[in-house]
Amino acid sequence: MTVIPHGLSNGGFVRDLTDTLCADAVPLDRIAAEVGTPAYVYNARAMRRAYRTLEAALAAMPVTVCYAVKANANLAVIRIFGELGAGADVVSVGEMRRALAAGIPAARIVFSGVGKTEAELAAAVEAGIGQVNVESTGELRRLSAVADAKQRTVDIAIRVNPDVDAGTLKEITTGTANDKFGIAIDRVPAVFELAARLPGLALRGVAVHIGSQIVDLQPYHNAYRRIADLVGRLRGDGHVIDHIDLGGGLAIPYDREPRVDAAAFAAVVRETLGSLGCHMTIEPGRYLVGSAGVLLARVVEWKEDLARPFLVLDAAMNDLMRPALYKAYHPIVAVRGDTGEVTAEVDVVGPICESTDVFARARALPHLKAGSLVAIGAAGAYGATLSSEYNSRPLVPEVLVDGDRVAVVRKRPSFEEMVGLERLPPWMEDSPAADRPPDPELPNAEFPNAELPNAERAAE
Ligand SMILES: Cc1ncc(COP(=O)(O)O)c(C=O)c1O
């Protein structure tokens, strides 16, 4: 039986007796035959397992898990966590509406994000969401005005930037003084003074999120210690602090890094913040869904026409952007295990006309023929949510496996659906012949100069 990398086995991807990779009990070649490729495949039971591991580790403390919807916003995925009692962490009205549509009660939704518009704040107040994490004094004033105008009071926390380096990729660190997030920790007391005077706001506490894919727990320790000191200072100033939002960021194994130990994380929380008597919220995204998803792709060609071999897939950077965006590592395996082919080092690429359309460099894989299937592992978080239609490639479908049950939870759009929101401007509608010369008698009402011959334009 071919060995499965940790990044895949952690999400419940196993090989059956024929050495075929399965999501839980379902062979991936069956899904590819029914749904086509590329396709995301998620393992519901692995998501529940991750949730329960974290919940059990934190059980002795008053902590609510709010799933960070940005990691994977599929309604079925949000519903899985809602059924387990989770709330949701959202960063846009779109995510808020998804959480509500998936059945998360408004009171269990936390709204984070550095640039919430007035319309978004109004929608959040209107929906009666549990908490807004305020990231600037401007936002504080805007939210106060919005809530006051509606004669509502909204629970808020101030997002603190603790100036702690999370020790993760620089592209996904959020808690240093150079990042745009939150309010510098030494300025927070003044912002509390302001918040306490503004109408429409119920000041509950503080929030912190220092980054994502955090493997080493020391940065959490540093950040939470600073938060504990801040809470002491704010209480000394007379503020009631009964809530702390711990953020997300817990790491999963992609390559050789260990899975973050939930019990060790809980020990950090207990040691730094446990004695403050606050209710706490945690906002994990990647930890709950990252390992539980693969991007299933088909080999277009093993290309030998250049100095090095390239494995060209039908999936591309628009479907899974992390390698192109952050040079992120993802495990890649053949769905059929022992193909009998010799293993070679190959660059795994997509078909897009960008040289960053590379999933892996010099990866050891069997010499796969056109039509073979591969699974790109640990793709359940920041995979589908970061995807685009670049090169007019429709968004890929999403498939949920739950034990031996399989459902398409987002279908592949047809070409008509992909272009369905586009319209030709009125002046093009009845001009099917693209090369028809412009009619000089019909000036363009919207752009009066646009179709004048150069000579006339110059003379104006
Ligand atoms: C405010 C906030 N909370 C939670 C998360 C989730 O992070 P992760 O998926 O690493 O747990 C993010 C991600 O960037 C975030 O910005």
The ligand as a Tripos MOL2 file, in Angstrom:
@<TRIPOS>MOLECULE
LIG
   16    16     1     0     0
SMALL
NO_CHARGES

@<TRIPOS>ATOM
      1 C1         -9.8710   37.9320   12.3870 C.3       1 LIG1
      2 C2         -9.5850   36.5340   11.9390 C.ar      1 LIG1
      3 N1        -10.0300   35.5040   12.6760 N.ar      1 LIG1
      4 C3         -9.7970   34.2290   12.3130 C.ar      1 LIG1
      5 C4         -9.0940   33.9180   11.1740 C.ar      1 LIG1
      6 C5         -8.8820   32.4850   10.8100 C.3       1 LIG1
      7 O1         -7.5490   32.1300   10.7330 O.3       1 LIG1
      8 P1         -7.1480   30.6150   10.5820 P.3       1 LIG1
      9 O2         -7.8380   30.0780    9.3780 O.co2     1 LIG1
     10 O3         -5.6870   30.6280   10.4330 O.co2     1 LIG1
     11 O4         -7.5800   29.9200   11.8330 O.co2     1 LIG1
     12 C6         -8.5930   34.9540   10.3810 C.ar      1 LIG1
     13 C7         -7.7970   34.6440    9.1940 C.2       1 LIG1
     14 O5         -7.1040   35.3860    8.6020 O.2       1 LIG1
     15 C8         -8.8590   36.3050   10.7690 C.ar      1 LIG1
     16 O6         -8.4190   37.3280   10.0240 O.3       1 LIG1
@<TRIPOS>BOND
     1     1     2 1
     2     2     3 ar
     3     2    15 ar
     4     3     4 ar
     5     4     5 ar
     6     5     6 1
     7     5    12 ar
     8     6     7 1
     9     7     8 1
    10     8     9 2
    11     8    10 1
    12     8    11 1
    13    12    13 1
    14    12    15 ar
    15    13    14 2
    16    15    16 1
@<TRIPOS>SUBSTRUCTURE
     1 LIG1         1 GROUP 0 **** ****
